[in-house]
Amino acid sequence: MLGLSSKEIASRMSISPNTVKAFLRLVMFKMGVTSRSGVVGKILAHAVGEGPKVS
């Protein structure tokens, strides 16, 4: 995990930073978290079997 900003992600993917932000908002909503670190925490918890299945 590189900890890239929305601008850096957008540059690497040749898309708008606003597209990155919108996608991240959708992911965070679906996962029930409010931050990027919350997304990472849920993924790690799932990977070690401590959390509910991420769908």
Beta strands, then each sheet from edge to edge (+ up, - down):
end
